[in-house]
Amino acid sequence: MQDKLKVVFFGTPEFSVPSLDVLYNSENIDLIKVVTMPDRPAGRGKKLQSPPVALYAKENNIPLHQTSNINNDLDLLNEIANADFFLVIAFAQFLNDKVLNIPKLGCFNIHTSLLPKYRGAAPIQYALLNGDSVTGVTIQKMVKKMDAGDIAYSKEVDISDDDTSDTLFKKLEKEAAISLCEFIPLLRDNKITYKKQDESLVSFAPTIKKLDGKIDFHNESAVAITNKFKAYYPWPGVFFYLNNVRVKVHEITNSKIKLNPGEVHTDMGEINIGCKEGSLHFKRVQVDGKKPCTDTDLLRGLKNKYSSFEVTNE
């Protein structure tokens, strides 16, 4: 049997931990180093907090290095020069050519879409945003261009009707770890058949911004708004303004009431609003500084102040 593969793992958030766990527990892997981001202030007290990957490494006595710029960390790069391969998942830093060329077998990235679809930072959200029924996990051999390397392994994952960003993250977090279990023996035994990405099929999933969650009832259909809700739940969330009150959405369903785009119907204690196509019932909502509540409870609180309701810009 071949010697164990010497591996360096690059990752940062909780999403990366199951894949790190696979490497740590694999009989075919010698995990020589875990590399992650530095500790950062968090919470009300702004105390320094280690990333989940760093916490896992510390708990399991795995050699750990935290850096804000891997490309300039020359001492570390010399230290890991004997690695067989690097594995990257949600590391939050780009690796330059010098780093990519260090390991004997190359650098591999676990990406949560079926490349070449949804290159970029937010593939999970964009799959939901576009109403896709299938997404997946791709392990690609990294090149300097973002998410453009040859595909070494891929696995489809179904998207169910009730999936949100939160639930789909959990599905893909698990599937990434399972895929890695299947990928390691293929790499060890030199049985990978690489597939070039078709550049004509490339699409992108850029970083999500907080203001992306604002609903535009005049230009978005009920289907588009529902997909946006799924994609942006729990962060950044979707919201609209009702009589200049910011309302964050926690649950929506299709409404049978026919309304014009932006028209608000509040009879029977429900918030129903017309969209570009169709209309929606906003069943569970939240205003700034308050806990989530039913639309009935929100209207009950606002009717002391307003006799009618309309969608406003802010």
C-alpha positions as protocol buffer text, in pm:
chain_id: "A"
residue {
  index: 1
  type: MET
  ca { x: 0 y: 0 z: 0 }
}
residue {
  index: 2
  type: GLN
  ca { x: 116 y: 353 z: -77 }
}
residue {
  index: 3
  type: ASP
  ca { x: 225 y: 587 z: 199 }
}
residue {
  index: 4
  type: LYS
  ca { x: -31 y: 825 z: 337 }
}
residue {
  index: 5
  type: LEU
  ca { x: -90 y: 1143 z: 137 }
}
residue {
  index: 6
  type: LYS
  ca { x: 46 y: 1451 z: 309 }
}
residue {
  index: 7
  type: VAL
  ca { x: -231 y: 1712 z: 307 }
}
residue {
  index: 8
  type: VAL
  ca { x: -271 y: 2076 z: 407 }
}
residue {
  index: 9
  type: PHE
  ca { x: -629 y: 2189 z: 472 }
}
residue {
  index: 10
  type: PHE
  ca { x: -745 y: 2547 z: 407 }
}
residue {
  index: 11
  type: GLY
  ca { x: -1084 y: 2651 z: 546 }
}
residue {
  index: 12
  type: THR
  ca { x: -1253 y: 2886 z: 790 }
}
residue {
  index: 13
  type: PRO
  ca { x: -1627 y: 2860 z: 877 }
}
residue {
  index: 14
  type: GLU
  ca { x: -1841 y: 2587 z: 1031 }
}
residue {
  index: 15
  type: PHE
  ca { x: -1924 y: 2471 z: 678 }
}
residue {
  index: 16
  type: SER
  ca { x: -1562 y: 2354 z: 636 }
}
residue {
  index: 17
  type: VAL
  ca { x: -1545 y: 2145 z: 954 }
}
residue {
  index: 18
  type: PRO
  ca { x: -1709 y: 1818 z: 833 }
}
residue {
  index: 19
  type: SER
  ca { x: -1463 y: 1800 z: 543 }
}
residue {
  index: 20
  type: LEU
  ca { x: -1174 y: 1867 z: 781 }
}
residue {
  index: 21
  type: ASP
  ca { x: -1308 y: 1588 z: 1002 }
}
residue {
  index: 22
  type: VAL
  ca { x: -1297 y: 1349 z: 706 }
}
residue {
  index: 23
  type: LEU
  ca { x: -929 y: 1425 z: 643 }
}
residue {
  index: 24
  type: TYR
  ca { x: -842 y: 1397 z: 1012 }
}
residue {
  index: 25
  type: ASN
  ca { x: -1004 y: 1055 z: 1040 }
}
residue {
  index: 26
  type: SER
  ca { x: -892 y: 913 z: 704 }
}
residue {
  index: 27
  type: GLU
  ca { x: -643 y: 626 z: 722 }
}
residue {
  index: 28
  type: ASN
  ca { x: -504 y: 741 z: 387 }
}
residue {
  index: 29
  type: ILE
  ca { x: -424 y: 1097 z: 497 }
}
residue {
  index: 30
  type: ASP
  ca { x: -143 y: 1256 z: 695 }
}
residue {
  index: 31
  type: LEU
  ca { x: -292 y: 1595 z: 788 }
}
residue {
  index: 32
  type: ILE
  ca { x: 26 y: 1796 z: 830 }
}
residue {
  index: 33
  type: LYS
  ca { x: -128 y: 2142 z: 875 }
}
residue {
  index: 34
  type: VAL
  ca { x: -458 y: 2328 z: 902 }
}
residue {
  index: 35
  type: VAL
  ca { x: -455 y: 2686 z: 772 }
}
residue {
  index: 36
  type: THR
  ca { x: -732 y: 2932 z: 853 }
}
residue {
  index: 37
  type: MET
  ca { x: -809 y: 3299 z: 910 }
}
residue {
  index: 38
  type: PRO
  ca { x: -698 y: 3487 z: 1224 }
}
residue {
  index: 39
  type: ASP
  ca { x: -919 y: 3524 z: 1532 }
}
residue {
  index: 40
  type: ARG
  ca { x: -1162 y: 3815 z: 1503 }
}
residue {
  index: 41
  type: PRO
  ca { x: -1371 y: 4024 z: 1744 }
}
residue {
  index: 42
  type: ALA
  ca { x: -1726 y: 3893 z: 1778 }
}
residue {
  index: 43
  type: GLY
  ca { x: -2037 y: 3944 z: 1990 }
}
residue {
  index: 44
  type: ARG
  ca { x: -2136 y: 4240 z: 2202 }
}
residue {
  index: 45
  type: GLY
  ca { x: -1813 y: 4235 z: 2399 }
}
residue {
  index: 46
  type: LYS
  ca { x: -1605 y: 4221 z: 2079 }
}
residue {
  index: 47
  type: LYS
  ca { x: -1387 y: 3949 z: 2229 }
}
residue {
  index: 48
  type: LEU
  ca { x: -1152 y: 3767 z: 1996 }
}
residue {
  index: 49
  type: GLN
  ca { x: -1308 y: 3448 z: 1866 }
}
residue {
  index: 50
  type: SER
  ca { x: -1139 y: 3170 z: 1672 }
}
residue {
  index: 51
  type: PRO
  ca { x: -1291 y: 3044 z: 1346 }
}
residue {
  index: 52
  type: PRO
  ca { x: -1465 y: 2705 z: 1374 }
}
residue {
  index: 53
  type: VAL
  ca { x: -1185 y: 2538 z: 1176 }
}
residue {
  index: 54
  type: ALA
  ca { x: -926 y: 2670 z: 1423 }
}
residue {
  index: 55
  type: LEU
  ca { x: -1133 y: 2544 z: 1717 }
}
residue {
  index: 56
  type: TYR
  ca { x: -1152 y: 2196 z: 1562 }
}
residue {
  index: 57
  type: ALA
  ca { x: -776 y: 2189 z: 1502 }
}
residue {
  index: 58
  type: LYS
  ca { x: -704 y: 2296 z: 1859 }
}
residue {
  index: 59
  type: GLU
  ca { x: -944 y: 2040 z: 2007 }
}
residue {
  index: 60
  type: ASN
  ca { x: -779 y: 1761 z: 1808 }
}
residue {
  index: 61
  type: ASN
  ca { x: -417 y: 1879 z: 1844 }
}
residue {
  index: 62
  type: ILE
  ca { x: -372 y: 1926 z: 1470 }
}
residue {
  index: 63
  type: PRO
  ca { x: -88 y: 2161 z: 1369 }
}
residue {
  index: 64
  type: LEU
  ca { x: -257 y: 2497 z: 1309 }
}
residue {
  index: 65
  type: HIS
  ca { x: -156 y: 2818 z: 1135 }
}
residue {
  index: 66
  type: GLN
  ca { x: -371 y: 3133 z: 1119 }
}
residue {
  index: 67
  type: THR
  ca { x: -289 y: 3397 z: 860 }
}
residue {
  index: 68
  type: SER
  ca { x: -457 y: 3692 z: 692 }
}
residue {
  index: 69
  type: ASN
  ca { x: -249 y: 3651 z: 374 }
}
residue {
  index: 70
  type: ILE
  ca { x: -133 y: 3304 z: 280 }
}
residue {
  index: 71
  type: ASN
  ca { x: 50 y: 3429 z: -28 }
}
residue {
  index: 72
  type: ASN
  ca { x: 294 y: 3639 z: 176 }
}
residue {
  index: 73
  type: ASP
  ca { x: 343 y: 3389 z: 458 }
}
residue {
  index: 74
  type: LEU
  ca { x: 681 y: 3263 z: 337 }
}
residue {
  index: 75
  type: ASP
  ca { x: 776 y: 3070 z: 652 }
}
residue {
  index: 76
  type: LEU
  ca { x: 454 y: 2869 z: 631 }
}
residue {
  index: 77
  type: LEU
  ca { x: 494 y: 2806 z: 258 }
}
residue {
  index: 78
  type: ASN
  ca { x: 842 y: 2664 z: 319 }
}
residue {
  index: 79
  type: GLU
  ca { x: 706 y: 2451 z: 600 }
}
residue {
  index: 80
  type: ILE
  ca { x: 437 y: 2288 z: 384 }
}
residue {
  index: 81
  type: ALA
  ca { x: 650 y: 2247 z: 72 }
}
residue {
  index: 82
  type: ASN
  ca { x: 648 y: 1866 z: 104 }
}
residue {
  index: 83
  type: ALA
  ca { x: 266 y: 1836 z: 80 }
}
residue {
  index: 84
  type: ASP
  ca { x: 111 y: 1598 z: -171 }
}
residue {
  index: 85
  type: PHE
  ca { x: -199 y: 1813 z: -211 }
}
residue {
  index: 86
  type: PHE
  ca { x: -385 y: 2110 z: -63 }
}
residue {
  index: 87
  type: LEU
  ca { x: -757 y: 2097 z: 2 }
}
residue {
  index: 88
  type: VAL
  ca { x: -951 y: 2425 z: 9 }
}
residue {
  index: 89
  type: ILE
  ca { x: -1311 y: 2475 z: 120 }
}
residue {
  index: 90
  type: ALA
  ca { x: -1451 y: 2818 z: 212 }
}
residue {
  index: 91
  type: PHE
  ca { x: -1109 y: 2957 z: 303 }
}
residue {
  index: 92
  type: ALA
  ca { x: -1194 y: 3322 z: 216 }
}
residue {
  index: 93
  type: GLN
  ca { x: -855 y: 3391 z: 53 }
}
residue {
  index: 94
  type: PHE
  ca { x: -725 y: 3353 z: -303 }
}
residue {
  index: 95
  type: LEU
  ca { x: -414 y: 3141 z: -357 }
}
residue {
  index: 96
  type: ASN
  ca { x: -161 y: 3282 z: -604 }
}
residue {
  index: 97
  type: ASP
  ca { x: 37 y: 3083 z: -861 }
}
residue {
  index: 98
  type: LYS
  ca { x: 328 y: 3030 z: -625 }
}
residue {
  index: 99
  type: VAL
  ca { x: 105 y: 2865 z: -365 }
}
residue {
  index: 100
  type: LEU
  ca { x: -93 y: 2665 z: -622 }
}
residue {
  index: 101
  type: ASN
  ca { x: 230 y: 2514 z: -757 }
}
residue {
  index: 102
  type: ILE
  ca { x: 361 y: 2389 z: -421 }
}
residue {
  index: 103
  type: PRO
  ca { x: 193 y: 2049 z: -373 }
}
residue {
  index: 104
  type: LYS
  ca { x: 296 y: 1753 z: -588 }
}
residue {
  index: 105
  type: LEU
  ca { x: -58 y: 1654 z: -691 }
}
residue {
  index: 106
  type: GLY
  ca { x: -204 y: 2004 z: -696 }
}
residue {
  index: 107
  type: CYS
  ca { x: -456 y: 2215 z: -504 }
}
residue {
  index: 108
  type: PHE
  ca { x: -819 y: 2104 z: -492 }
}
residue {
  index: 109
  type: ASN
  ca { x: -1122 y: 2313 z: -404 }
}
residue {
  index: 110
  type: ILE
  ca { x: -1461 y: 2184 z: -293 }
}
residue {
  index: 111
  type: HIS
  ca { x: -1720 y: 2409 z: -456 }
}
residue {
  index: 112
  type: THR
  ca { x: -2094 y: 2393 z: -384 }
}
residue {
  index: 113
  type: SER
  ca { x: -2236 y: 2399 z: -735 }
}
residue {
  index: 114
  type: LEU
  ca { x: -2214 y: 2189 z: -1048 }
}
residue {
  index: 115
  type: LEU
  ca { x: -1937 y: 2381 z: -1222 }
}
residue {
  index: 116
  type: PRO
  ca { x: -1915 y: 2565 z: -1454 }
}
residue {
  index: 117
  type: LYS
  ca { x: -2249 y: 2689 z: -1318 }
}
residue {
  index: 118
  type: TYR
  ca { x: -2229 y: 2946 z: -1039 }
}
residue {
  index: 119
  type: ARG
  ca { x: -1863 y: 3029 z: -1009 }
}
residue {
  index: 120
  type: GLY
  ca { x: -1809 y: 3268 z: -721 }
}
residue {
  index: 121
  type: ALA
  ca { x: -1889 y: 3330 z: -356 }
}
residue {
  index: 122
  type: ALA
  ca { x: -2261 y: 3250 z: -333 }
}
residue {
  index: 123
  type: PRO
  ca { x: -2348 y: 2941 z: -542 }
}
residue {
  index: 124
  type: ILE
  ca { x: -2596 y: 2804 z: -287 }
}
residue {
  index: 125
  type: GLN
  ca { x: -2797 y: 3126 z: -277 }
}
residue {
  index: 126
  type: TYR
  ca { x: -2802 y: 3164 z: -655 }
}
residue {
  index: 127
  type: ALA
  ca { x: -2930 y: 2810 z: -710 }
}
residue {
  index: 128
  type: LEU
  ca { x: -3229 y: 2898 z: -490 }
}
residue {
  index: 129
  type: LEU
  ca { x: -3264 y: 3247 z: -637 }
}
residue {
  index: 130
  type: ASN
  ca { x: -3300 y: 3099 z: -984 }
}
residue {
  index: 131
  type: GLY
  ca { x: -3544 y: 2828 z: -875 }
}
residue {
  index: 132
  type: ASP
  ca { x: -3314 y: 2537 z: -962 }
}
residue {
  index: 133
  type: SER
  ca { x: -3427 y: 2186 z: -870 }
}
residue {
  index: 134
  type: VAL
  ca { x: -3074 y: 2043 z: -863 }
}
residue {
  index: 135
  type: THR
  ca { x: -2736 y: 2167 z: -743 }
}
residue {
  index: 136
  type: GLY
  ca { x: -2431 y: 1974 z: -627 }
}
residue {
  index: 137
  type: VAL
  ca { x: -2072 y: 1952 z: -513 }
}
residue {
  index: 138
  type: THR
  ca { x: -1772 y: 1983 z: -743 }
}
residue {
  index: 139
  type: ILE
  ca { x: -1410 y: 1913 z: -655 }
}
residue {
  index: 140
  type: GLN
  ca { x: -1195 y: 2105 z: -901 }
}
residue {
  index: 141
  type: LYS
  ca { x: -820 y: 2127 z: -946 }
}
residue {
  index: 142
  type: MET
  ca { x: -745 y: 2489 z: -877 }
}
residue {
  index: 143
  type: VAL
  ca { x: -598 y: 2737 z: -1122 }
}
residue {
  index: 144
  type: LYS
  ca { x: -541 y: 3110 z: -1083 }
}
residue {
  index: 145
  type: LYS
  ca { x: -876 y: 3196 z: -1245 }
}
residue {
  index: 146
  type: MET
  ca { x: -1161 y: 3167 z: -995 }
}
residue {
  index: 147
  type: ASP
  ca { x: -1338 y: 2827 z: -996 }
}
residue {
  index: 148
  type: ALA
  ca { x: -1214 y: 2757 z: -1350 }
}
residue {
  index: 149
  type: GLY
  ca { x: -1001 y: 2447 z: -1292 }
}
residue {
  index: 150
  type: ASP
  ca { x: -1058 y: 2102 z: -1437 }
}
residue {
  index: 151
  type: ILE
  ca { x: -1331 y: 1899 z: -1265 }
}
residue {
  index: 152
  type: ALA
  ca { x: -1199 y: 1601 z: -1069 }
}
residue {
  index: 153
  type: TYR
  ca { x: -1526 y: 1491 z: -909 }
}
residue {
  index: 154
  type: SER
  ca { x: -1890 y: 1602 z: -898 }
}
residue {
  index: 155
  type: LYS
  ca { x: -2209 y: 1487 z: -729 }
}
residue {
  index: 156
  type: GLU
  ca { x: -2567 y: 1610 z: -776 }
}
residue {
  index: 157
  type: VAL
  ca { x: -2785 y: 1716 z: -482 }
}
residue {
  index: 158
  type: ASP
  ca { x: -3160 y: 1766 z: -513 }
}
residue {
  index: 159
  type: ILE
  ca { x: -3318 y: 2094 z: -400 }
}
residue {
  index: 160
  type: SER
  ca { x: -3656 y: 2039 z: -236 }
}
residue {
  index: 161
  type: ASP
  ca { x: -3945 y: 2285 z: -251 }
}
residue {
  index: 162
  type: ASP
  ca { x: -3906 y: 2384 z: 113 }
}
residue {
  index: 163
  type: ASP
  ca { x: -3529 y: 2431 z: 108 }
}
residue {
  index: 164
  type: THR
  ca { x: -3388 y: 2767 z: 214 }
}
residue {
  index: 165
  type: SER
  ca { x: -3028 y: 2881 z: 215 }
}
residue {
  index: 166
  type: ASP
  ca { x: -3001 y: 2749 z: 570 }
}
residue {
  index: 167
  type: THR
  ca { x: -3120 y: 2394 z: 494 }
}
residue {
  index: 168
  type: LEU
  ca { x: -2938 y: 2371 z: 161 }
}
residue {
  index: 169
  type: PHE
  ca { x: -2612 y: 2477 z: 328 }
}
residue {
  index: 170
  type: LYS
  ca { x: -2652 y: 2185 z: 567 }
}
residue {
  index: 171
  type: LYS
  ca { x: -2723 y: 1940 z: 282 }
}
residue {
  index: 172
  type: LEU
  ca { x: -2417 y: 2053 z: 88 }
}
residue {
  index: 173
  type: GLU
  ca { x: -2196 y: 2066 z: 396 }
}
residue {
  index: 174
  type: LYS
  ca { x: -2272 y: 1697 z: 449 }
}
residue {
  index: 175
  type: GLU
  ca { x: -2238 y: 1610 z: 80 }
}
residue {
  index: 176
  type: ALA
  ca { x: -1901 y: 1788 z: 57 }
}
residue {
  index: 177
  type: ALA
  ca { x: -1766 y: 1560 z: 330 }
}
residue {
  index: 178
  type: ILE
  ca { x: -1914 y: 1248 z: 164 }
}
residue {
  index: 179
  type: SER
  ca { x: -1768 y: 1351 z: -172 }
}
residue {
  index: 180
  type: LEU
  ca { x: -1426 y: 1394 z: -13 }
}
residue {
  index: 181
  type: CYS
  ca { x: -1446 y: 1038 z: 126 }
}
residue {
  index: 182
  type: GLU
  ca { x: -1499 y: 914 z: -230 }
}
residue {
  index: 183
  type: PHE
  ca { x: -1241 y: 1147 z: -385 }
}
residue {
  index: 184
  type: ILE
  ca { x: -942 y: 1059 z: -164 }
}
residue {
  index: 185
  type: PRO
  ca { x: -903 y: 695 z: -281 }
}
residue {
  index: 186
  type: LEU
  ca { x: -937 y: 804 z: -644 }
}
residue {
  index: 187
  type: LEU
  ca { x: -660 y: 1059 z: -603 }
}
residue {
  index: 188
  type: ARG
  ca { x: -439 y: 815 z: -409 }
}
residue {
  index: 189
  type: ASP
  ca { x: -477 y: 544 z: -676 }
}
residue {
  index: 190
  type: ASN
  ca { x: -439 y: 786 z: -968 }
}
residue {
  index: 191
  type: LYS
  ca { x: -786 y: 702 z: -1099 }
}
residue {
  index: 192
  type: ILE
  ca { x: -922 y: 1053 z: -1154 }
}
residue {
  index: 193
  type: THR
  ca { x: -1035 y: 1147 z: -1504 }
}
residue {
  index: 194
  type: TYR
  ca { x: -1023 y: 1525 z: -1528 }
}
residue {
  index: 195
  type: LYS
  ca { x: -1288 y: 1711 z: -1725 }
}
residue {
  index: 196
  type: LYS
  ca { x: -1236 y: 2061 z: -1861 }
}
residue {
  index: 197
  type: GLN
  ca { x: -1510 y: 2313 z: -1790 }
}
residue {
  index: 198
  type: ASP
  ca { x: -1716 y: 2434 z: -2085 }
}
residue {
  index: 199
  type: GLU
  ca { x: -1659 y: 2811 z: -2080 }
}
residue {
  index: 200
  type: SER
  ca { x: -1976 y: 2866 z: -2284 }
}
residue {
  index: 201
  type: LEU
  ca { x: -2182 y: 2737 z: -1989 }
}
residue {
  index: 202
  type: VAL
  ca { x: -2024 y: 2955 z: -1723 }
}
residue {
  index: 203
  type: SER
  ca { x: -2246 y: 3159 z: -1490 }
}
residue {
  index: 204
  type: PHE
  ca { x: -2152 y: 3357 z: -1181 }
}
residue {
  index: 205
  type: ALA
  ca { x: -2272 y: 3389 z: -823 }
}
residue {
  index: 206
  type: PRO
  ca { x: -2125 y: 3711 z: -682 }
}
residue {
  index: 207
  type: THR
  ca { x: -2125 y: 3803 z: -314 }
}
residue {
  index: 208
  type: ILE
  ca { x: -2467 y: 3875 z: -164 }
}
residue {
  index: 209
  type: LYS
  ca { x: -2518 y: 4222 z: -15 }
}
residue {
  index: 210
  type: LYS
  ca { x: -2758 y: 4314 z: 264 }
}
residue {
  index: 211
  type: LEU
  ca { x: -2964 y: 4548 z: 47 }
}
residue {
  index: 212
  type: ASP
  ca { x: -3017 y: 4272 z: -213 }
}
residue {
  index: 213
  type: GLY
  ca { x: -3299 y: 4148 z: 10 }
}
residue {
  index: 214
  type: LYS
  ca { x: -3529 y: 4444 z: -57 }
}
residue {
  index: 215
  type: ILE
  ca { x: -3849 y: 4336 z: -233 }
}
residue {
  index: 216
  type: ASP
  ca { x: -3960 y: 4522 z: -545 }
}
residue {
  index: 217
  type: PHE
  ca { x: -4329 y: 4436 z: -586 }
}
residue {
  index: 218
  type: HIS
  ca { x: -4362 y: 4623 z: -916 }
}
residue {
  index: 219
  type: ASN
  ca { x: -4076 y: 4443 z: -1090 }
}
residue {
  index: 220
  type: GLU
  ca { x: -4064 y: 4100 z: -921 }
}
residue {
  index: 221
  type: SER
  ca { x: -4319 y: 3821 z: -954 }
}
residue {
  index: 222
  type: ALA
  ca { x: -4453 y: 3620 z: -662 }
}
residue {
  index: 223
  type: VAL
  ca { x: -4234 y: 3330 z: -775 }
}
residue {
  index: 224
  type: ALA
  ca { x: -3922 y: 3551 z: -792 }
}
residue {
  index: 225
  type: ILE
  ca { x: -3989 y: 3696 z: -446 }
}
residue {
  index: 226
  type: THR
  ca { x: -4045 y: 3349 z: -300 }
}
residue {
  index: 227
  type: ASN
  ca { x: -3717 y: 3231 z: -452 }
}
residue {
  index: 228
  type: LYS
  ca { x: -3543 y: 3538 z: -313 }
}
residue {
  index: 229
  type: PHE
  ca { x: -3683 y: 3461 z: 31 }
}
residue {
  index: 230
  type: LYS
  ca { x: -3549 y: 3104 z: 11 }
}
residue {
  index: 231
  type: ALA
  ca { x: -3209 y: 3221 z: -112 }
}
residue {
  index: 232
  type: TYR
  ca { x: -3164 y: 3493 z: 149 }
}
residue {
  index: 233
  type: TYR
  ca { x: -3304 y: 3316 z: 455 }
}
residue {
  index: 234
  type: PRO
  ca { x: -3175 y: 3354 z: 721 }
}
residue {
  index: 235
  type: TRP
  ca { x: -2920 y: 3611 z: 590 }
}
residue {
  index: 236
  type: PRO
  ca { x: -2951 y: 3879 z: 470 }
}
residue {
  index: 237
  type: GLY
  ca { x: -3325 y: 3816 z: 472 }
}
residue {
  index: 238
  type: VAL
  ca { x: -3588 y: 3982 z: 253 }
}
residue {
  index: 239
  type: PHE
  ca { x: -3779 y: 4290 z: 357 }
}
residue {
  index: 240
  type: PHE
  ca { x: -4015 y: 4566 z: 246 }
}
residue {
  index: 241
  type: TYR
  ca { x: -4148 y: 4891 z: 390 }
}
residue {
  index: 242
  type: LEU
  ca { x: -4508 y: 4916 z: 505 }
}
residue {
  index: 243
  type: ASN
  ca { x: -4602 y: 5277 z: 582 }
}
residue {
  index: 244
  type: ASN
  ca { x: -4228 y: 5348 z: 619 }
}
residue {
  index: 245
  type: VAL
  ca { x: -4190 y: 5066 z: 872 }
}
residue {
  index: 246
  type: ARG
  ca { x: -3922 y: 4813 z: 773 }
}
residue {
  index: 247
  type: VAL
  ca { x: -4074 y: 4464 z: 773 }
}
residue {
  index: 248
  type: LYS
  ca { x: -3848 y: 4157 z: 759 }
}
residue {
  index: 249
  type: VAL
  ca { x: -4011 y: 3841 z: 623 }
}
residue {
  index: 250
  type: HIS
  ca { x: -3998 y: 3505 z: 804 }
}
residue {
  index: 251
  type: GLU
  ca { x: -4273 y: 3314 z: 622 }
}
residue {
  index: 252
  type: ILE
  ca { x: -4464 y: 3366 z: 298 }
}
residue {
  index: 253
  type: THR
  ca { x: -4718 y: 3174 z: 93 }
}
residue {
  index: 254
  type: ASN
  ca { x: -4901 y: 3239 z: -231 }
}
residue {
  index: 255
  type: SER
  ca { x: -5217 y: 3445 z: -192 }
}
residue {
  index: 256
  type: LYS
  ca { x: -5542 y: 3376 z: -376 }
}
residue {
  index: 257
  type: ILE
  ca { x: -5636 y: 3745 z: -361 }
}
residue {
  index: 258
  type: LYS
  ca { x: -5587 y: 3922 z: -693 }
}
residue {
  index: 259
  type: LEU
  ca { x: -5403 y: 4250 z: -639 }
}
residue {
  index: 260
  type: ASN
  ca { x: -5219 y: 4505 z: -849 }
}
residue {
  index: 261
  type: PRO
  ca { x: -4839 y: 4528 z: -806 }
}
residue {
  index: 262
  type: GLY
  ca { x: -4767 y: 4689 z: -468 }
}
residue {
  index: 263
  type: GLU
  ca { x: -5133 y: 4692 z: -361 }
}
residue {
  index: 264
  type: VAL
  ca { x: -5181 y: 4599 z: 6 }
}
residue {
  index: 265
  type: HIS
  ca { x: -5482 y: 4401 z: 134 }
}
residue {
  index: 266
  type: THR
  ca { x: -5516 y: 4369 z: 513 }
}
residue {
  index: 267
  type: ASP
  ca { x: -5870 y: 4238 z: 561 }
}
residue {
  index: 268
  type: MET
  ca { x: -5908 y: 3946 z: 805 }
}
residue {
  index: 269
  type: GLY
  ca { x: -5582 y: 4045 z: 975 }
}
residue {
  index: 270
  type: GLU
  ca { x: -5360 y: 3925 z: 692 }
}
residue {
  index: 271
  type: ILE
  ca { x: -5090 y: 4109 z: 497 }
}
residue {
  index: 272
  type: ASN
  ca { x: -5143 y: 4029 z: 128 }
}
residue {
  index: 273
  type: ILE
  ca { x: -4949 y: 4226 z: -133 }
}
residue {
  index: 274
  type: GLY
  ca { x: -4968 y: 4221 z: -512 }
}
residue {
  index: 275
  type: CYS
  ca { x: -4656 y: 4147 z: -716 }
}
residue {
  index: 276
  type: LYS
  ca { x: -4563 y: 4196 z: -1082 }
}
residue {
  index: 277
  type: GLU
  ca { x: -4732 y: 3859 z: -1134 }
}
residue {
  index: 278
  type: GLY
  ca { x: -4943 y: 3699 z: -861 }
}
residue {
  index: 279
  type: SER
  ca { x: -4970 y: 3803 z: -497 }
}
residue {
  index: 280
  type: LEU
  ca { x: -4825 y: 3690 z: -166 }
}
residue {
  index: 281
  type: HIS
  ca { x: -4943 y: 3641 z: 192 }
}
residue {
  index: 282
  type: PHE
  ca { x: -4678 y: 3749 z: 443 }
}
residue {
  index: 283
  type: LYS
  ca { x: -4763 y: 3519 z: 734 }
}
residue {
  index: 284
  type: ARG
  ca { x: -4474 y: 3575 z: 972 }
}
residue {
  index: 285
  type: VAL
  ca { x: -4286 y: 3903 z: 992 }
}
residue {
  index: 286
  type: GLN
  ca { x: -4063 y: 4118 z: 1210 }
}
residue {
  index: 287
  type: VAL
  ca { x: -4005 y: 4490 z: 1258 }
}
residue {
  index: 288
  type: ASP
  ca { x: -3674 y: 4632 z: 1378 }
}
residue {
  index: 289
  type: GLY
  ca { x: -3620 y: 4592 z: 1750 }
}
residue {
  index: 290
  type: LYS
  ca { x: -3903 y: 4341 z: 1792 }
}
residue {
  index: 291
  type: LYS
  ca { x: -3935 y: 3962 z: 1788 }
}
residue {
  index: 292
  type: PRO
  ca { x: -4087 y: 3780 z: 1487 }
}
residue {
  index: 293
  type: CYS
  ca { x: -4467 y: 3767 z: 1499 }
}
residue {
  index: 294
  type: THR
  ca { x: -4770 y: 3680 z: 1287 }
}
residue {
  index: 295
  type: ASP
  ca { x: -4895 y: 3933 z: 1035 }
}
residue {
  index: 296
  type: THR
  ca { x: -5214 y: 3957 z: 1243 }
}
residue {
  index: 297
  type: ASP
  ca { x: -5020 y: 4063 z: 1551 }
}
residue {
  index: 298
  type: LEU
  ca { x: -4820 y: 4318 z: 1352 }
}
residue {
  index: 299
  type: LEU
  ca { x: -5133 y: 4475 z: 1205 }
}
residue {
  index: 300
  type: ARG
  ca { x: -5296 y: 4483 z: 1546 }
}
residue {
  index: 301
  type: GLY
  ca { x: -5000 y: 4683 z: 1676 }
}
residue {
  index: 302
  type: LEU
  ca { x: -4988 y: 4920 z: 1379 }
}
residue {
  index: 303
  type: LYS
  ca { x: -5362 y: 4991 z: 1343 }
}
residue {
  index: 304
  type: ASN
  ca { x: -5351 y: 5221 z: 1644 }
}
residue {
  index: 305
  type: LYS
  ca { x: -5125 y: 5440 z: 1433 }
}
residue {
  index: 306
  type: TYR
  ca { x: -5246 y: 5381 z: 1075 }
}
residue {
  index: 307
  type: SER
  ca { x: -5595 y: 5357 z: 924 }
}
residue {
  index: 308
  type: SER
  ca { x: -5468 y: 5220 z: 592 }
}
residue {
  index: 309
  type: PHE
  ca { x: -5153 y: 5056 z: 461 }
}
residue {
  index: 310
  type: GLU
  ca { x: -4932 y: 5094 z: 158 }
}
residue {
  index: 311
  type: VAL
  ca { x: -4592 y: 4978 z: 39 }
}
residue {
  index: 312
  type: THR
  ca { x: -4338 y: 5262 z: 63 }
}
residue {
  index: 313
  type: ASN
  ca { x: -3978 y: 5298 z: -56 }
}
residue {
  index: 314
  type: GLU
  ca { x: -3845 y: 5325 z: 300 }
}
